[in-house]
Amino acid sequence: MNMINLNGQLISENSPVLNYDNRSFKYGDGVFDTLKVLNGKVIFLEDHYFRMMASMRMLRMEIPMEFTLEFMENEILNLIQQNNLNDARVRLTVFRKDGGKYAPKTNKIEFVIEADLLQTISRESYEVELFKDFYSCSGLFSTIKTTSRTLNVIASVFAEENEYANCIFLNEKKQVVEAINGNIFIVNGNKITTPTLENGCIKGIIRQKIIDLIKKHPSFEIEEREISPFELNKADEVFITNSIVDIQAVTKYRKKTYKKEVSSEIANLLKEMYL
């Protein structure tokens, strides 16, 4: 039986964690991050930590003095050791303590860490479609991974019902934002383009790593700008990024089929950054 970490204490995953007054349950008043552990090493730990701290500050949460980078690493590694894992998918969720209506009784926080066996299967056939029932919101608030992910849930149901591997969100300006579970890049020749954070995409760790990588690459150019959905039909390649799969190449969008050469090359270069 797996264990979870609740506020620094290891308890059974079947133990009760949240009560009826939990603010993440009632109001989505929390943030989370998903991290990958390989061979007992947390990949890009520092980047994940500082993104979490920035998100907590934006939500005006009170960050405990002991909530340091070293504390976070130790709590994660202790948990995966307890669960007899070497490679793991870890989720850290931070939420404001119980109580209050919209206005909380306190800004102090609690946290839960979960760790499961890492399973990263990159699918050979990967068809996507636009999700147009509801729009994502542009602006920097949408860059935070809050625990309110209703849009992602509805889009996931839509994808399953229609046998798509993923869906692409548009914002209220009908610009491409991201996929259900990651950032999106399009490739035209040697130019690689991704939406700006102002368009409303998650401030992805792998997104930034790829941007930094391409800036130093002699053969590719990177551009952050607004992307029209019509550009998906003209792209040579499209790929999706997140911290678990790194890069997932898209193979089909409507009548368009894509290559995978550039995404494969970047995926190999990204793995070298793990060392």
Secondary structure, DSSP 8 states (H G I E B T S, - for coil): --EEEETTEEEETTS----TT-HHHHH--EEEEEEEEETTEETTHHHHHHHHHHHHHHTT----TT--HHHHHHHHHHHHHHTT-SSEEEEEEEEE-S-BSSSBS---EEEEEEEEE------SS-EEEEEEEEEE--SGGGGS-BS--HHHHHHHHHHHHTT-SEEEEEETT--EEEETTBEEEEEETTEEEE--GGGT----HHHHHHHHHHHH-SS-EEEE----GGGGGT-SEEEEEETTTEEEEE-EETTEE---HHHHHHHHHHHHTT-
